[in-house]
Amino acid sequence: MKHPVLQNRVRLIVWWLVWLFLAMGQSLLFYFAYGSFINLSLIDSLISLLIYSGIAFSLWYPFSFFNTGEMRPTTLISNLVVSGVISIGLWVVITKFVVLLVLPEQNNYQAYWDATFPYRIGTGVFIYGIIILSYYLFISLSNLSEKNAKEARLESLVKETELKMLRSQINPHFLFNSLNSISSLTITDPEKARIMVVKLSEFMRYALSRKDEQPVSLQSELENLRLYLDIEKVRFGDKLTTEENIENDCLDIKIPVMLLQPLYENAVKHGVYESTESVRIFTCAKIVNGYMELTISNNYEPGQTSEKGTGTGLLNVTRRLELSYGNKGSLKTTREDGIYTIKLFIPAN
């Protein structure tokens, strides 16, 4: 694992500022220990903590090796104690040697050293504890961050898989029915059969080309849905009519691909199929309080409309809204005066 101090410039700056602060604190402590402030106090503290910073820096490597989670707690504590004794011992010996090397003329340094030695050891133990605690916290936070990142990736994978599964549930009967209709039209009306094949080809090209769950504009979805409705119009003739009222501000709003398909399939299946009269499918989209309010409505014959089998498409769309927008997206349905209405509320931003 790379040293945490070297991972960015800010940490390196903070690292040296902390050691400067500790040097000033140690100098003040030694002032009280010795009884007076002499010229070499600050220099001694700076040299002392500069040496300790190097030792502390190198402690990361044995500590990260010890703290793998595979070592028993008693063994880990023993290793930390041994490394602490060695680190503090090296620090004390090297500090005295370097200070005498840098300031050989200071004859009173031995007295100063003897007076501050107990405090020096105490400071070394205290700083060692802070270093180990800091490294432990860093490793714990890194492991937690890595765990959260893995969970987020797993959640994203599960979400993507579920979205794809929901999308794959789009009614395949539409394709089979369309092919059967084309087969019949090739005999009774070849021109209509040709038109239907072209539109069906364009519709399937759109559906199959959107292999991922990247959102698409409402305009793209509506263009594809018009192909779907045109295909159904070839089958049902004047029995099916459509009307739209789409605000321009809504056209560029992104929605999950093929989100609306099950809703129009329901309108055709439970409106056109089961009605003896003409059915109009009306689509309206407008911006209301930061949300796109998308309305799909169709008339139906209450006495002939079957409730059974209408829930799967709605559950599909509701679940996809939840996965894509959380609690910001919603779907509502109403039946009133022979009109079945579905309203989707999707964030406009």
C-alpha positions as CSV (number, residue, x, y, z in Angstrom):
1,M,0.0,0.0,0.0
2,K,1.4,3.4,-1.0
3,H,2.3,5.7,1.9
4,P,-0.7,7.9,2.8
5,V,1.4,11.0,3.2
6,L,2.7,10.8,-0.3
7,Q,-0.7,10.3,-1.9
8,N,-1.4,14.1,-2.3
9,R,0.3,17.4,-1.6
10,V,-2.1,18.5,1.1
11,R,-1.3,15.6,3.3
12,L,2.4,16.2,2.9
13,I,2.0,19.9,3.9
14,V,-0.2,18.9,6.9
15,W,2.4,16.3,7.9
16,W,5.2,18.9,8.2
17,L,3.0,21.4,9.9
18,V,2.1,18.9,12.6
19,W,5.8,18.1,13.2
20,L,6.6,21.8,13.4
21,F,3.8,22.2,16.0
22,L,5.2,19.2,17.9
23,A,8.7,20.7,17.9
24,M,7.4,24.0,19.4
25,G,5.5,22.0,22.0
26,Q,8.5,19.9,22.9
27,S,10.7,23.0,23.2
28,L,8.2,24.5,25.6
29,L,8.0,21.3,27.6
30,F,11.8,21.2,27.9
31,Y,11.8,24.8,29.0
32,F,9.7,23.8,32.1
33,A,11.8,20.6,32.6
34,Y,15.2,22.4,32.5
35,G,14.0,25.6,34.3
36,S,15.2,28.1,31.8
37,F,15.2,28.6,28.0
38,I,18.7,28.2,26.4
39,N,19.6,29.0,22.8
40,L,19.8,25.4,21.7
41,S,16.3,24.4,23.0
42,L,14.5,25.2,19.7
43,I,17.3,23.8,17.6
44,D,17.4,20.6,19.6
45,S,13.6,20.3,19.3
46,L,13.7,20.9,15.5
47,I,16.5,18.4,15.0
48,S,14.8,15.9,17.3
49,L,11.4,16.0,15.6
50,L,13.0,16.1,12.1
51,I,14.6,12.8,13.0
52,Y,11.4,11.4,14.5
53,S,9.4,12.4,11.4
54,G,11.8,10.2,9.3
55,I,11.4,7.3,11.7
56,A,7.6,7.9,11.8
57,F,7.5,7.9,8.0
58,S,9.2,4.6,7.8
59,L,7.0,3.1,10.5
60,W,4.1,3.0,8.0
61,Y,5.6,0.0,6.2
62,P,6.0,-2.4,9.1
63,F,2.7,-1.2,10.6
64,S,0.8,-1.9,7.3
65,F,2.5,-5.3,7.2
66,F,1.5,-6.1,10.8
67,N,-2.1,-4.8,10.4
68,T,-3.2,-7.2,7.7
69,G,-6.0,-8.7,9.9
70,E,-4.4,-12.1,9.8
71,M,-2.2,-11.6,12.9
72,R,-3.5,-12.5,16.3
73,P,-4.1,-9.4,18.6
74,T,-1.5,-10.4,21.1
75,T,1.1,-10.8,18.4
76,L,0.2,-7.5,16.8
77,I,0.5,-5.7,20.2
78,S,3.8,-7.3,20.9
79,N,5.1,-6.3,17.5
80,L,3.9,-2.7,18.0
81,V,5.6,-2.5,21.4
82,V,8.9,-3.9,20.1
83,S,8.8,-1.5,17.1
84,G,8.0,1.3,19.5
85,V,11.0,0.5,21.8
86,I,13.3,0.3,18.8
87,S,11.9,3.5,17.2
88,I,12.2,5.6,20.4
89,G,15.6,4.2,21.2
90,L,16.9,5.0,17.7
91,W,15.4,8.5,18.0
92,V,17.1,9.2,21.3
93,V,20.5,8.0,20.2
94,I,20.4,9.6,16.7
95,T,19.1,12.9,18.2
96,K,22.0,13.2,20.7
97,F,24.6,12.3,18.1
98,V,23.3,14.7,15.5
99,V,22.9,17.7,17.9
100,L,26.4,17.2,19.3
101,L,27.7,16.9,15.7
102,V,25.9,20.1,14.6
103,L,26.5,22.1,17.9
104,P,29.8,20.7,19.3
105,E,30.6,23.9,21.2
106,Q,27.6,23.6,23.5
107,N,29.3,22.4,26.7
108,N,26.1,22.7,28.7
109,Y,24.2,20.3,26.5
110,Q,24.8,17.3,28.6
111,A,23.2,18.9,31.6
112,Y,20.3,20.0,29.4
113,W,20.0,16.5,28.0
114,D,20.0,14.8,31.5
115,A,17.3,17.2,32.8
116,T,15.0,16.7,29.7
117,F,15.7,13.0,29.2
118,P,12.6,11.6,31.1
119,Y,10.4,14.1,29.3
120,R,12.0,13.2,26.0
121,I,11.2,9.6,26.5
122,G,7.6,10.5,27.5
123,T,7.3,12.7,24.4
124,G,8.6,9.9,22.2
125,V,6.0,7.4,23.6
126,F,3.2,9.9,23.2
127,I,4.1,10.7,19.6
128,Y,4.6,7.0,18.8
129,G,1.1,6.4,20.1
130,I,-0.3,9.2,17.9
131,I,1.5,7.9,14.8
132,I,0.2,4.3,15.3
133,L,-3.3,5.6,16.0
134,S,-3.2,7.8,12.9
135,Y,-2.0,5.0,10.7
136,Y,-4.7,2.7,12.1
137,L,-7.4,5.2,11.5
138,F,-6.2,5.7,7.9
139,I,-6.2,2.0,7.2
140,S,-9.6,1.6,8.8
141,L,-11.0,4.5,6.8
142,S,-9.4,3.2,3.6
143,N,-10.9,-0.3,4.1
144,L,-14.3,1.3,4.9
145,S,-14.1,3.5,1.7
146,E,-13.1,0.5,-0.4
147,K,-15.9,-1.6,1.1
148,N,-18.4,1.2,0.4
149,A,-17.1,1.5,-3.2
150,K,-17.5,-2.3,-3.7
151,E,-21.0,-2.2,-2.3
152,A,-21.8,0.7,-4.5
153,R,-20.5,-1.1,-7.6
154,L,-22.4,-4.2,-6.6
155,E,-25.6,-2.2,-6.0
156,S,-25.1,-0.5,-9.4
157,L,-24.6,-3.9,-11.0
158,V,-27.7,-5.3,-9.4
159,K,-29.6,-2.2,-10.4
160,E,-28.4,-2.5,-14.0
161,T,-29.2,-6.2,-14.1
162,E,-32.7,-5.6,-12.8
163,L,-33.3,-2.7,-15.3
164,K,-32.3,-5.0,-18.1
165,M,-34.5,-7.8,-16.8
166,L,-37.5,-5.4,-16.5
167,R,-36.8,-4.1,-20.0
168,S,-36.6,-7.6,-21.4
169,Q,-40.2,-8.2,-20.1
170,I,-41.6,-5.8,-22.8
171,N,-44.5,-7.8,-24.3
172,P,-43.1,-10.1,-27.1
173,H,-46.7,-10.8,-28.3
174,F,-46.6,-7.5,-30.1
175,L,-44.0,-8.8,-32.4
176,F,-45.8,-12.1,-33.0
177,N,-49.1,-10.4,-33.6
178,S,-47.4,-8.0,-36.0
179,L,-45.8,-10.8,-38.0
180,N,-49.2,-12.6,-38.2
181,S,-50.8,-9.5,-39.4
182,I,-48.1,-9.0,-42.0
183,S,-48.6,-12.6,-43.1
184,S,-52.3,-11.9,-43.7
185,L,-51.8,-8.6,-45.3
186,T,-49.4,-10.1,-47.9
187,I,-52.4,-11.7,-49.4
188,T,-55.2,-9.1,-48.8
189,D,-53.2,-5.9,-49.1
190,P,-49.5,-6.3,-50.1
191,E,-48.9,-2.5,-49.9
192,K,-50.0,-2.3,-46.3
193,A,-47.9,-5.4,-45.6
194,R,-44.8,-3.6,-47.0
195,I,-45.5,-0.5,-45.0
196,M,-45.9,-2.5,-41.8
197,V,-42.6,-4.4,-42.5
198,V,-40.7,-1.1,-42.9
199,K,-42.2,0.4,-39.7
200,L,-41.7,-2.8,-37.8
201,S,-38.1,-3.0,-38.9
202,E,-37.4,0.6,-37.8
203,F,-39.1,-0.1,-34.4
204,M,-37.1,-3.2,-33.8
205,R,-33.9,-1.5,-34.8
206,Y,-34.5,1.2,-32.2
207,A,-35.4,-1.4,-29.5
208,L,-32.4,-3.6,-30.2
209,S,-29.8,-0.9,-30.7
210,R,-30.4,0.4,-27.1
211,K,-28.5,-2.3,-25.4
212,D,-27.6,-0.4,-22.3
213,E,-29.7,1.6,-19.8
214,Q,-28.5,5.0,-20.8
215,P,-31.4,7.5,-20.8
216,V,-32.7,8.9,-24.0
217,S,-34.7,12.0,-24.8
218,L,-38.4,12.0,-24.7
219,Q,-38.4,13.0,-28.4
220,S,-36.5,9.8,-29.3
221,E,-39.0,7.7,-27.3
222,L,-42.0,9.4,-28.8
223,E,-40.6,8.9,-32.4
224,N,-40.2,5.2,-31.7
225,L,-43.7,5.0,-30.1
226,R,-45.2,6.6,-33.1
227,L,-43.8,3.7,-35.1
228,Y,-45.4,1.3,-32.7
229,L,-48.7,3.0,-33.0
230,D,-48.5,3.3,-36.8
231,I,-48.0,-0.5,-36.9
232,E,-51.0,-1.0,-34.7
233,K,-53.0,1.4,-37.0
234,V,-52.2,-0.8,-40.0
235,R,-53.7,-3.7,-38.0
236,F,-56.7,-1.9,-36.6
237,G,-57.4,0.8,-39.2
238,D,-59.8,3.6,-38.1
239,K,-60.5,1.8,-34.9
240,L,-57.3,3.4,-33.4
241,T,-56.5,7.1,-33.5
242,T,-53.8,9.1,-31.7
243,E,-53.4,12.6,-30.5
244,E,-50.4,14.5,-28.9
245,N,-49.9,17.7,-27.0
246,I,-46.2,17.9,-26.1
247,E,-44.5,21.0,-24.8
248,N,-41.2,21.8,-26.5
249,D,-39.5,22.0,-23.1
250,C,-40.2,18.4,-22.5
251,L,-38.7,17.0,-25.7
252,D,-35.0,17.0,-24.4
253,I,-35.8,15.6,-21.0
254,K,-34.0,12.2,-20.5
255,I,-36.0,9.1,-19.6
256,P,-35.1,5.4,-19.4
257,V,-35.1,3.8,-22.8
258,M,-38.4,1.9,-23.7
259,L,-40.0,3.2,-20.4
260,L,-43.3,4.1,-22.0
261,Q,-43.7,1.0,-24.3
262,P,-45.6,-1.1,-21.8
263,L,-48.1,1.7,-21.2
264,Y,-49.0,2.0,-24.8
265,E,-49.2,-1.7,-25.1
266,N,-51.7,-1.7,-22.3
267,A,-53.7,1.0,-24.0
268,V,-53.9,-1.0,-27.2
269,K,-54.5,-4.3,-25.5
270,H,-57.2,-3.2,-23.0
271,G,-58.6,-0.4,-25.1
272,V,-58.5,-1.2,-28.8
273,Y,-58.6,-5.0,-28.5
274,E,-61.6,-5.1,-26.1
275,S,-63.6,-2.2,-27.6
276,T,-66.1,-2.3,-30.3
277,E,-65.8,1.4,-31.0
278,S,-63.0,3.7,-32.0
279,V,-60.3,4.2,-29.3
280,R,-58.2,7.4,-29.1
281,I,-54.9,7.3,-27.3
282,F,-54.0,10.8,-26.1
283,T,-50.5,11.8,-25.0
284,C,-49.7,15.1,-23.2
285,A,-46.4,16.3,-21.7
286,K,-45.8,19.5,-19.8
287,I,-43.6,21.0,-17.1
288,V,-45.2,21.4,-13.7
289,N,-43.2,22.6,-10.6
290,G,-39.9,21.2,-11.8
291,Y,-41.4,17.9,-13.0
292,M,-42.4,16.6,-16.4
293,E,-46.0,15.5,-16.1
294,L,-46.6,12.9,-18.9
295,T,-50.2,11.8,-19.4
296,I,-51.3,8.9,-21.5
297,S,-55.1,8.3,-21.7
298,N,-57.4,6.2,-23.7
299,N,-61.1,5.6,-23.7
300,Y,-62.5,2.1,-23.1
301,E,-65.7,0.2,-22.7
302,P,-66.1,-0.4,-18.9
303,G,-68.4,-3.4,-19.4
304,Q,-65.8,-5.2,-21.6
305,T,-62.5,-4.2,-20.0
306,S,-60.8,-6.9,-18.1
307,E,-58.9,-6.1,-15.0
308,K,-56.8,-9.3,-15.2
309,G,-53.4,-9.0,-16.8
310,T,-53.1,-5.2,-16.6
311,G,-50.7,-5.1,-13.7
312,T,-47.4,-6.4,-15.1
313,G,-46.7,-3.5,-17.4
314,L,-47.5,-0.9,-14.7
315,L,-45.4,-2.7,-12.1
316,N,-42.5,-2.8,-14.6
317,V,-42.7,0.9,-15.3
318,T,-43.1,1.8,-11.6
319,R,-40.1,-0.3,-10.7
320,R,-38.0,1.3,-13.4
321,L,-39.0,4.7,-12.3
322,E,-37.9,3.8,-8.7
323,L,-34.6,2.4,-9.8
324,S,-33.9,5.5,-12.1
325,Y,-35.2,8.3,-9.9
326,G,-35.7,7.0,-6.4
327,N,-38.6,8.7,-4.7
328,K,-38.5,11.6,-7.2
329,G,-40.3,9.6,-9.9
330,S,-43.9,8.3,-9.6
331,L,-46.9,6.9,-11.5
332,K,-50.6,7.4,-10.9
333,T,-53.6,5.8,-12.6
334,T,-57.2,6.8,-12.7
335,R,-60.4,5.4,-14.3
336,E,-63.2,8.0,-14.7
337,D,-66.1,8.4,-17.2
338,G,-64.8,5.7,-19.5
339,I,-61.3,7.2,-19.7
340,Y,-58.2,5.3,-18.4
341,T,-55.4,7.8,-17.5
342,I,-51.8,7.2,-16.5
343,K,-49.7,10.1,-15.2
344,L,-45.9,9.9,-14.9
345,F,-44.0,12.5,-12.9
346,I,-40.4,12.6,-13.9
347,P,-37.8,15.2,-12.6
348,A,-37.3,17.8,-15.4
349,N,-33.6,18.5,-14.4
